[in-house]
């Protein structure tokens, strides 16, 4: 088992030398095996290991005991361990989703949040070869294309699965060889869940037909994954023709329309991934609709997609854009003796009265504006007619500045403009108006803009 896992780890560069791996640990056999394996490889591999356990709040005292077991297991080995408890039932009701799906979403949200907090380069989960077989059968019964039939990927970004080619029987043997205990989740035997029904009722029958079912299915999944990766690579080549126009992704419709049927939907998925965080939440029907949009004759047709996105035909081009609009900045007076936090923006501003220092001697990042203004100072969104002349640059409208600086359209109404009755003094992220700058020794406003993360 160790050699098979090592081969997969090497093939997919799963464990970063000099980095840190967060291991998802439920306390079950698979995750205890994975945590022990990673810990045993860490010194040789030059990486650190931490553990994370998500308490779903679903099984009462049994779930409490699982969390305590994981914490104790890690403490015995001096491994950092983060435990968090959620409310899957309550969150499922709030989100309008099933309990299984909600539990998975909350679990991965916790893992990513914890990995970021601990500075981990990878998140390792304990999916094994039998899990992948079950996934293949689930997708086959529900209907799927090659993407679904390729099963669970060994690696997706920072998420890695070192045991994916390891059968569950080998994991159990590893635990026995190393005298490792684990916990059992009582819900794993509940056949009202589709995966459990496959595991306990269907797969045993298939294994009677082929005792090496898990190993042979792993080989088949590897072949399917290779084919899937090749087709995805061809789709990515087509997507190289896409370009950004502010915050919209644009591609000539013909580049999708001319693709073969096996590649065109993959290209659409790739475009959608480029516009978000990699999670498209799109069904095959959504992808097919966008392909038909590219191949159609309607010069202004639209396809509405999940997560507030849409695909829009604009004559010969296809735009992937968003329907979500952020609220605009709410105008507010500038606090000239401290900080100002306008509503509707992540930008913040501090201001104080000073004498303008000599050139190069001021506070880093500060702008020094003349106090010889007209009326009160206000932070507001841009207005029609606003102009800005940055030091050493031509005068341009704020709209032109924002286009030239490639500021996304959705962000433009949320950028604070400092103005008085005479006009613009400065714009966050762009700079001060050269005609409103103070000279060394003159009374000045020391202005600093920054963005909260």
C-alpha positions in Angstrom: 0.0 0.0 0.0 2.8 2.4 0.9 4.4 2.0 -2.5 1.1 2.6 -4.4 0.4 5.7 -2.4 3.9 7.0 -2.8 3.6 6.5 -6.6 0.4 8.5 -6.8 1.9 11.2 -4.5 4.9 11.6 -6.8 2.9 11.5 -10.0 0.6 14.4 -8.9 3.2 16.3 -6.7 0.9 16.0 -3.7 3.2 16.8 -0.8 5.2 20.0 -1.1 8.7 19.9 0.3 9.1 22.8 2.7 5.3 23.2 2.9 2.4 22.1 5.1 -0.4 19.6 4.5 -3.8 19.8 6.3 -5.2 16.3 6.6 -9.0 16.0 6.9 -9.6 13.5 9.7 -13.0 12.0 10.6 -11.6 9.4 12.9 -12.6 6.6 10.6 -10.2 3.9 9.2 -9.4 5.8 6.0 -8.5 9.1 7.5 -6.6 7.6 10.4 -4.5 5.6 7.9 -3.9 8.8 5.9 -2.9 10.9 8.8 -0.5 8.2 10.1 1.0 7.7 6.6 1.5 11.5 6.1 3.1 11.8 9.5 5.4 8.9 8.8 6.4 10.5 5.5 6.8 14.1 6.7 10.4 13.9 7.9 11.7 12.3 4.7 9.5 14.5 2.5 10.4 17.7 4.3 6.8 18.9 5.0 4.6 19.4 8.1 1.3 17.9 8.8 -1.8 19.3 10.7 -5.2 17.7 11.2 -8.7 19.1 10.9 -11.9 17.5 12.2 -15.4 18.8 11.3 -18.1 17.9 13.9 -21.4 17.9 11.8 -23.6 18.2 14.9 -25.7 15.3 13.7 -25.0 12.2 15.9 -25.0 13.6 19.4 -22.6 11.9 21.9 -21.2 9.6 19.3 -20.0 12.6 17.2 -18.6 14.2 20.4 -16.6 11.0 21.1 -15.3 11.0 17.5 -14.0 14.6 17.9 -12.4 13.7 21.2 -10.7 10.6 19.7 -9.2 12.6 16.8 -7.9 15.3 19.2 -6.3 12.6 21.5 -4.8 10.8 18.5 -3.2 14.0 17.3 -2.0 15.0 20.8 -0.2 11.6 21.3 1.8 12.4 18.1 2.2 16.1 18.8 0.3 17.0 15.7 -1.7 20.3 15.4 -5.4 19.6 15.3 -8.3 22.0 14.7 -11.9 20.9 15.6 -14.9 22.8 14.6 -18.6 22.0 15.2 -21.3 23.0 12.8 -25.1 22.7 12.4 -25.7 20.7 9.3 -29.5 20.2 9.8 -30.0 23.9 10.5 -27.8 25.0 7.6 -29.5 22.6 5.2 -32.8 24.2 6.0 -31.4 27.7 5.6 -29.8 26.8 2.2 -32.6 24.7 1.0 -30.3 21.8 0.2 -30.1 18.1 1.2 -28.3 17.1 4.4 -25.6 15.2 2.6 -24.8 18.0 0.2 -24.9 20.6 3.0 -22.5 18.5 5.1 -20.0 18.2 2.3 -20.2 22.0 1.5 -19.7 22.9 5.2 -16.9 20.4 5.6 -14.9 21.7 2.6 -15.5 25.4 3.6 -14.1 24.5 7.0 -11.1 22.7 5.5 -10.2 25.6 3.2 -10.7 28.2 5.9 -8.5 26.2 8.3 -5.8 25.6 5.6 -5.6 29.3 5.0 -5.4 30.1 8.7 -2.6 27.5 9.3 -0.7 28.4 6.1 -1.1 24.9 4.5 -0.2 24.4 0.9 -2.3 21.2 0.5 -5.5 19.7 1.8 -5.4 15.9 1.9 -8.6 13.8 2.1 -8.8 10.0 2.5 -10.8 9.0 -0.5 -9.7 5.5 -1.6 -10.1 3.2 -4.5 -13.4 1.7 -3.2 -14.8 5.3 -2.8 -13.9 5.9 -6.4 -15.6 2.7 -7.5 -18.7 3.8 -5.7 -18.6 7.2 -7.3 -18.3 5.6 -10.8 -21.3 3.5 -10.1 -23.3 6.4 -8.7 -22.6 8.5 -11.8 -23.4 5.6 -14.1 -26.8 5.0 -12.5 -27.7 8.7 -12.6 -26.3 9.3 -16.1 -23.0 11.1 -16.8 -20.6 11.9 -19.5 -16.9 11.1 -19.4 -16.2 13.9 -16.9 -18.4 12.1 -14.3 -17.3 8.6 -15.3 -13.7 9.5 -14.7 -14.5 9.5 -11.0 -12.7 11.4 -8.2 -9.6 13.2 -9.5 -6.4 12.5 -7.5 -5.7 16.2 -7.3 -7.7 19.4 -7.9 -5.6 22.4 -7.1 -4.5 22.3 -3.5 -6.9 19.4 -2.8 -5.1 16.0 -2.9 -6.1 12.4 -2.4 -3.0 10.2 -1.7 -5.0 7.0 -1.1 -7.2 7.2 -4.2 -5.6 4.0 -5.8 -5.5 2.1 -2.5 -8.3 -0.5 -1.8 -10.1 -0.3 1.5 -8.8 -3.8 2.3 -5.2 -2.6 2.1 -6.1 0.3 4.4 -7.5 -2.1 7.0 -4.4 -4.2 6.7 -2.2 -1.1 7.3 -4.1 -0.2 10.4 -3.7 -3.7 11.7 0.0 -3.8 10.9 0.6 -0.5 12.8 -1.8 -1.4 15.7 -4.0 1.7 15.0 -7.5 2.2 16.3 -10.2 4.1 14.7 -13.9 5.0 15.1 -16.9 3.8 13.1 -19.7 6.1 11.9 -23.0 4.4 12.5 -24.5 6.1 9.4 -22.1 4.2 7.2 -24.4 1.2 7.5 -27.6 3.1 6.8 -28.7 1.9 3.4 -31.2 4.8 2.9 -28.1 6.6 1.6 -27.4 5.7 -2.0 -23.7 5.2 -1.5 -24.2 2.9 1.4 -26.7 0.8 -0.6 -24.1 0.4 -3.3 -21.4 -0.4 -0.8 -23.3 -3.1 1.1 -25.8 -4.5 -1.5 -24.5 -4.0 -5.0 -20.7 -4.1 -4.9 -20.6 -7.4 -3.0 -22.5 -9.0 -5.9 -20.2 -7.5 -8.5 -17.2 -8.6 -6.4 -18.5 -12.2 -6.7 -18.2 -11.8 -10.4 -14.7 -10.3 -10.2 -12.8 -10.6 -6.9 -10.4 -7.9 -8.2 -13.2 -5.5 -8.9 -11.6 -2.5 -7.1 -8.2 -2.9 -8.7 -9.6 -3.3 -12.2 -12.0 -0.4 -11.8 -9.1 1.8 -10.6 -7.3 0.9 -13.9 -10.4 1.7 -15.9 -10.8 5.1 -14.1 -7.2 5.9 -14.9 -7.8 5.3 -18.6 -11.0 7.4 -18.5 -9.2 10.1 -16.6 -6.5 10.3 -19.2 -9.0 10.6 -22.1 -10.9 13.2 -20.1 -7.7 15.2 -19.4 -6.8 15.1 -23.2 -10.2 16.4 -24.2 -10.1 19.1 -21.5 -6.7 20.2 -22.8 -8.1 20.5 -26.3 -10.9 22.7 -24.9 -8.4 24.8 -23.1 -6.6 25.5 -26.4 -9.8 26.9 -27.9 -10.3 29.1 -24.8 -7.0 30.8 -25.5 -8.9 33.0 -27.9 -10.9 34.5 -25.1 -10.0 38.0 -23.8 -11.1 40.2 -20.9 -13.1 43.3 -21.6 -13.2 44.9 -18.2 -15.0 42.3 -16.1 -16.5 40.3 -19.0 -14.9 37.4 -20.7 -15.3 37.6 -24.5 -14.7 35.1 -27.2 -15.8 35.0 -30.8 -18.7 32.6 -31.1 -17.1 30.7 -34.0 -14.4 29.4 -31.8 -17.0 27.4 -29.8 -19.4 26.8 -32.7 -16.7 25.0 -34.7 -15.6 22.7 -32.0 -16.5 18.9 -32.1 -19.4 17.9 -29.9 -17.0 16.1 -27.5 -15.0 19.3 -26.8 -17.4 22.3 -27.1 -19.2 21.8 -23.7 -15.8 21.4 -22.1 -14.7 24.7 -23.6 -17.8 26.4 -22.1 -17.0 24.8 -18.7 -13.5 26.1 -18.9 -14.7 29.7 -19.8 -17.0 29.6 -16.8 -14.2 28.4 -14.5 -12.1 31.4 -15.8 -14.8 33.8 -14.6 -15.1 32.5 -11.1 -13.4 30.4 -8.5 -13.3 27.2 -10.5 -16.7 25.9 -9.3 -19.2 26.3 -12.2 -22.3 24.5 -10.6 -23.4 24.0 -14.2 -25.3 21.0 -15.5 -24.8 19.4 -18.9 -28.0 21.2 -20.0 -26.4 24.6 -19.1 -23.3 23.8 -21.1 -25.3 22.5 -24.0 -27.4 25.7 -24.0 -24.3 27.9 -24.2 -22.9 25.8 -27.1 -26.2 26.3 -29.0 -26.0 30.0 -28.2 -22.7 30.1 -30.0 -24.0 28.1 -32.9 -27.2 30.0 -33.2 -28.3 32.9 -35.4 -29.8 35.2 -32.8 -27.4 38.1 -32.4 -28.6 39.1 -28.9 -29.7 35.8 -27.2 -29.0 35.1 -23.6 -28.6 32.0 -21.4 -29.0 32.4 -17.7 -26.5 30.4 -15.6 -26.1 29.5 -11.9 -24.4 31.8 -9.4 -25.7 35.0 -11.1 -23.9 34.5 -14.3 -25.1 34.6 -17.9 -23.8 34.0 -21.4 -24.8 36.7 -23.9 -24.6 36.7 -27.6 -23.5 40.1 -29.0 -23.5 39.7 -32.8 -20.4 37.6 -33.5 -19.1 37.4 -30.0 -20.1 35.6 -26.8 -19.8 37.3 -23.4 -19.6 35.5 -20.1 -20.7 38.0 -17.5 -22.4 38.4 -14.2 -25.9 39.6 -13.2 -24.8 40.5 -9.7 -24.3 44.2 -8.9 -22.6 45.4 -5.8 -24.2 48.3 -3.9 -22.7 51.7 -4.7 -20.7 53.8 -2.3 -22.9 56.0 0.0 -21.6 59.6 0.1 -20.3 60.7 3.4 -18.3 63.7 4.8 -14.6 63.2 5.3 -13.4 63.0 8.8 -10.4 65.4 8.7 -9.2 64.2 12.1 -9.2 60.5 11.8 -10.5 57.6 9.7 -13.6 57.4 7.4 -15.2 54.2 6.5 -17.8 54.9 3.8 -20.7 52.4 3.5 -20.8 50.3 0.3 -17.0 50.0 -0.3 -14.0 48.2 1.1 -11.9 51.4 0.8 -11.0 53.3 4.0 -9.4 56.7 4.4 -7.5 58.5 7.1 -6.9 62.2 7.1 -5.2 64.8 9.4 -4.1 68.4 9.2 -0.3 68.8 8.8 2.3 71.1 7.1 3.2 69.6 3.7 6.7 68.0 4.1 9.5 68.3 1.6 9.3 66.1 -1.5 10.0 62.5 -0.6 9.9 63.1 3.2 6.2 62.4 3.8 4.5 59.3 5.2 4.7 56.4 2.8 1.6 56.1 0.7 0.3 59.5 1.7 -1.0 62.3 -0.5 -0.7 65.9 0.6 -3.6 68.1 -0.6 -4.0 71.9 -0.1 -6.3 73.0 2.6 -7.4 75.9 0.4 -10.6 74.2 -0.6 -14.2 75.3 -1.3 -16.9 73.8 0.9 -16.8 70.6 2.9 -14.8 67.6 1.8 -16.9 64.6 0.8 -16.2 61.0 -0.2 -18.6 60.0 -2.9 -18.9 57.8 -6.0 -17.8 59.2 -9.4 -20.2 61.6 -11.1 -20.7 62.6 -14.8 -18.2 65.3 -15.6 -15.6 64.3 -13.0 -12.0 64.8 -14.3 -8.6 63.9 -12.8 -5.2 65.2 -13.7 -2.6 63.0 -12.1 0.9 64.4 -11.5 2.8 64.3 -14.8 -0.2 63.0 -16.7 -2.9 64.4 -19.0 -6.3 65.4 -17.8 -8.9 62.7 -18.4 -12.4 61.9 -17.3 -12.7 59.5 -14.4 -14.5 57.1 -16.7 -11.6 57.1 -19.1 -9.1 56.7 -16.2 -11.0 53.7 -14.9 -11.2 52.1 -18.4 -7.5 52.7 -19.0 -6.6 51.2 -15.6 -8.8 48.2 -16.3 -11.0 48.7 -13.2 -13.9 46.3 -13.5 -17.2 48.0 -14.3 -18.8 46.5 -11.1 -16.2 48.2 -8.9 -16.3 51.7 -10.4 -19.2 53.0 -8.3 -17.6 51.7 -5.2 -14.3 53.7 -5.5 -14.2 56.8 -3.2 -13.8 60.1 -4.9 -12.7 62.9 -2.6 -14.3 66.2 -3.7 -15.5 69.6 -2.7 -17.5 72.2 -4.5 -14.6 72.9 -6.9 -14.4 69.3 -8.0 -12.2 66.3 -7.5 -9.2 66.3 -5.1 -8.2 62.7 -5.3 -9.5 59.2 -6.2 -8.7 56.1 -4.2 -6.4 53.7 -6.1 -5.6 56.3 -8.8 -4.1 59.3 -7.1 -4.4 63.1 -6.2 -5.4 65.8 -8.7 -2.1 67.7 -9.4 -3.9 71.1 -9.2 -5.0 70.4 -5.6 -1.6 69.3 -4.3 0.0 71.2 -1.5 3.5 72.7 -1.7 6.2 72.0 0.9 5.5 74.0 4.1 1.9 74.8 3.2 -1.1 73.8 5.4 -2.2 70.4 4.0 -4.4 67.4 4.5 -2.4 64.2 4.8 -4.6 61.6 3.1 -4.1 57.8 3.0 -6.4 55.4 1.3 -6.3 51.6 1.8 -8.5 48.7 1.1 -9.7 46.3 3.8 -9.3 42.6 3.0 
